[in-house]
Structures are given as C-alpha cells and as structure tokens.
Amino acid sequence: MKINISDLTWDKFIYPRCNKSQKTITAYIEALSIGAKFPPIKIQKVFNYTDENGNKSIQAIIILDGIHRWSAFKENGIKEIAARK
C-alpha cells in the first residue's frame, strides 16, 4: 500500500534506534535520484495516541521500521511511500 509521508509519525520512544543517521539518509537520497527501489516501511496504526510533547490525537500511524527511508523520501520531496502493516 502507498501512504502519505505527512501522515506518518516517528515516535522516538517506540522506534528501536534512538537517532537517525544523516549519512544513511543522504545515501538513500542519492540512491533515489538514480531510480533505486526500496522495500516498504513497516507501520502500525494506534489509537488514543499521545506524542512525546503530550499532544493527544484519536489515532496515529507510527513507523516501526524504515525511519531512514521515510526521512530520505521526505527530504527528497516525495509525497508517498510504500508501507506494510
């Protein structure tokens, strides 16, 4: 399935890596520029979500795996990314 980049949430508490690697993101951006294809990111829809700033929402779509791919697509101006549950 395809999902809008802007609909996704990176929750630092849930995500297994605490930091993003800009080196990895830059490499992915370069790969995208020459037509590389990436596997879908893994997501999970959650309800009654409260983010790290205490903001509450009825639902959110959390990134479980693929933060570097998501970041590269986002920085490259791509609006959608392949995702799986």
Secondary structure, 3 states (H helix, E strand, C coil): CEEEHHHEECCCCCCCCCCCCHHHHHHHHHHHHCCCCCCCEEEEEEEEEECCCCCEEEEEEEEEECHHHHHHHHHCCCCEEEEEC
